[in-house]
Amino acid sequence: METDDDFSFESKAAMESTNQLGHQWEELMWKFQQPLPWAEQREKWILMNRIFQL
């Protein structure tokens, strides 16, 4: 995900918390995705360091 300087994980989480269709989508996707071994419980997305830039 690319963001700008105004991006906030807190505001993103607040918007997503009221999106029922988004919740349904995430539940469906958990059937096809696996968390990383070092992720917290039910944590699907983890910050990473950029390794290249096009």
N, C-alpha and C positions, 0 to 999 in steps of 0.2 A: 504494500500500500504506500503510495506516495502522498505526502501531506505538505501543507504550507506551514509557515511559522505560527499561524493562529490555531493550529490543530490542538485539541485537548482530548485525552482519553476519557476524562470525566464527562465532558459534554456528549461525546460519542456514546458512552454507556447510558447516559440519561435518555438520549433519543431512542436507543435500541430497547430500553426497558419497557417502553410503551408500544412497541411495534409487534402486534400479535402475529402478523404474517412472517416477520423475521424470526420469531420464536419457533413457529411451525417449521420453517426452512431449516433452522439450526438442528432441531430434533431429527428431521429427516436426514441431514448430512452426517450426523453422528453414526448412522448406520453404515456409512461408507468411508469414514475417516477414523484414524487412530491417533490418540495423543502421543507425543514424544515420551520416552521413558522417564525423563527428568521433569516433565510438566506436573503442575499441581492437579488435583482431582478436577475433572471437567474443564481443564484449561486446554484449549485447542490452539490458540495463537500465542506465540512467544516472540518478543523483540529479538532482532538479530542485528549483527553488524553488517554494514554494506561491504560486499567483497569486490564489486565492480560497478562501473557506471557507463552506460552507453551514451 
